[in-house]
Amino acid sequence: MTCSGDCCRGSSDRDRAEIAAGESAAVDPAERCGCRGREAQMEGFAIPCLLLLLLEKPAHGYDLIDRLGTEFGLGGVDPGGVYRNLRRMEDEGFLRSTWETGGPGPARKVYSVTREGEELLAVWATSVARNRRVLDSFLARYEAYAASGDRPDPAAGGAGGRQTSGGGTEDV
């Protein structure tokens, strides 16, 4: 969900999620930038996935990296990025952590979601639902177009003519 442009740098995850969902009273997303948070970026989508995984069961970073791959198909996620997101979400109050010292091996930091993190996840879910409707609409229209056989006629310069089933063009 994070924008790669300067327009959204420095915003908190909650601000970016609210902007993406169109719910920020403080900043109109269209005035801030045209990106609307670029919530389709899978890198940023790891944030709500992490929150949901942690709501289901508190966990340490390595477990979360593994579950992002097996449960959400985000197997190529950068481990360093996951740990940075966990640290940032903890700093912003969306997560809390405790040290697990029992068992073999070194102590591990176990993360869980705070009330604020649950609220952030709800904002994300609203944004994802809105984006799903937009994507479903786009895919339905594209699939209808692809199935129709209508293609722009390259000879006509792509404007004003369409290929007919007989191979000719007609003006539109």
Beta strands, then each sheet from edge to edge (+ up, - down):
strand 1: 59-60
strand 2: 95-100
strand 3: 108-113
strand 4: 161-163
strand 5: 169-171
sheet 1: 1+ 3- 2+
sheet 2: 4+ 5-
end
